[in-house]
Amino acid sequence: MSKIIILEGARGTGKSSVSFQLRQHLPHSTLINFTGFNESGEEGLNKITTYYDSWLELFRQMKSGIKDQVIICDRFFFSERVYSALYKDYDFSKIFKIYSMLLPTLADELFIYNFTIHDEKELTKRLQRDKIPFSSIKESVEETLKQQKEYKKCFDEFFAYQDIKSFREKIAFKEISTDSESIESVLNTIKNEVK
């Protein structure tokens, strides 16, 4: 049985730490850390679309060719929807709709976790620890909180596109607040749900 596990959320929420640990604990799993691109406008949209088209085709081939695979995604095209809405000069919404409808066909089970943090002091500590190079800590806290609002809209949109009952039934979605939860606690929650 094939499974795709997607960990999403703004910077500082802990998703990358958990996804790395999850890879260590789940047999037959592959961890993919998706990236974005700096290009904007039509060039940026074409580049990111080609990037995700390739990944989705690979997932489709893997589902039909490899049994008992587990793919862990540290971010996925949901992040592109969020970041393009906030920072890019192109509209990713039409592509996002296509990917949203295609995603449930690429695995037998789909687990999506949206990591959040609301304690600004804790978030500040995490961002200072990560030594963010591109902006001040205060600006980064504000951006993280802004991104979290956009992620909520993004997932509402995703589920609005799941009009086939069998698709909705194979998707497990959970929002995980990491304000006071340890990595071990979040890891155990996800492991128990995925197994």
N, C-alpha and C positions, 0 to 999 in steps of 0.2 A: 504494500500500500504506500503510495507516495504522499508526502506531506510538505507543505510550504509554510514556514513560520516567518512572519514579517514583524520586525520590531521597528516602530516609528516613534518620532518625537523630536522636539527641539534639542539643541545642544545643552548639555548639562543635566539631562534627565536620567542618564545612566544606561541608555539602550546599548551602546557599544560595549560597555563592560559586561553587561548581561549576555549579549549575543556571543561574545568570546567564550565566556564560561559555559554557555549552553552548548557550544560546539564541542567542548571537552567532555560533556556529560551524555550527549546523545549519540549512540552508535549509528554508523552509516550516514553521518550528517556532513554537509558541506556548508561552509560559511562564506557568504558573498557580501562584501562591503561596497555598496554602490556609490558612485561618485556623480557629482554634477559637473557642469562646464561653465566657463566664464562668458562665453559668447552669448550675445543677446540678439534680438531681431530675428529675421528669417533664417539666418545662418545658425543661430543658437537652437531654434526650434527644429530645424532639419537634423542637426547633430544629435540632439537628445532623443529625437524620434528614432533615428537609425540605431542609436545605442540600445534603447529599450526594445525595439523590434527584434534585435538580435538576441537579447536575453530571453524574451518571451518565446521565441522560436526554439532556443536551446532547451528551455523548460518543457516545451511541448514534446520535443524529441526524447528527452530524458524520461518523461512519464511513460512513454510507450516502450522504452528500451531498458530501463533499469528498475528492478523491483525493490521495494522497501527503502526507497531513498528519502532522505530528509534534507530539504534545502532551507537554510537559515539566512534571512535577508536582513542585514543591518542597513536599514532604509530601503525604499523601493520607489516606484514611480509616484507614490503619494507625496513624498518629499518634493519631487519636481513640481507637483501641482501647487504645493504650498509656497515654495520659493519663487516659482514663476509668477504667482499671483502677487507676491510682495515685492519682488526685486527685479524681475526680468521684463524686457520690452517685447514679449510675445504672449500669445494666448494658447495655453496648453490644454484648455478645457475640453476641446473636441477629441484630442488624442487620449486624454484621461478617461473620457467616457468609453472609448473603444477598449482601452486596457482594462477598465473596471469590469466590463462585460466578459472579456476574455479570461481574466485571471482565474475564476472558479473552474474553468475547463482544464487547467494545467496541473491539477493535483487532485487526489482523492479527498484530502482534508486540507483545509486552509485555516491557519491560526494567525490572527492579526492583533498585535498589542500596541496600544498608543500610550507611550510613557509621558507622564506630566509631572510638573513640580510647581508648587504654588508658594512655598516658603522662600521669600526673596533673600533672607539671610543665608539659608542653606544653599540656594542657587549661587549666590555671590561667592561662597566658599568653594564650591565646585569649579566655578569659572576661573577663580584665582589659582586654584590648584592646576587647572589645565593651561594656565598662562596664555590666554587668548591674545594673539598678536594683532588682530585687525581692528580693534576698537577698545574703548574703555570698558571696564567692568560694568559700570552703570548702564551704558548704552547696550551692552550685551544682555544684561538682565531684562531690560525693556524689550529687546528684540525677541528673546526667548518667550516672554509672556505674550507678545504679539503673534509669534509663530504658533503658539499653542491654540489660540483662538482660531487661526486659519486651519490647523489640523482638524479641529472639531467640525468646521464647515466641510472640509475635504471628505471626512468619513461619512457625514450625513449624505453628501452627494454620492459617494460610492455605493451606499446601501440603497439609495433611490434608484440606482441602475440595476439592482438585482431583482428583476421582475420574474425570474423563473424560480419557482418554489424549491426545486432540487438544488439550485445554487445557494440560496439562502440557508438551507439546511446543512450544507457542508462547510459553512463559514462560522468560525468561533471568533468573536471579537471581545476584547476587554480593554478598558482604560486602566492603567496602573499608575497610581500616584506614588512617586518615589521620595516624597518629602522626608519620611522617617523610616522607610523600609530599607533594609540592608540588601546588598546584591544577592546574598545567599538566600534571603527570604523570597525575593522576586524570582530568582532562579528556580527555587523549589516549587513555587506556584506554577510556573510555566511548565516545568518538567512533569508535574503531576497531571496537568491538563492535556499535555501533548501525548503522553504514553497511553 
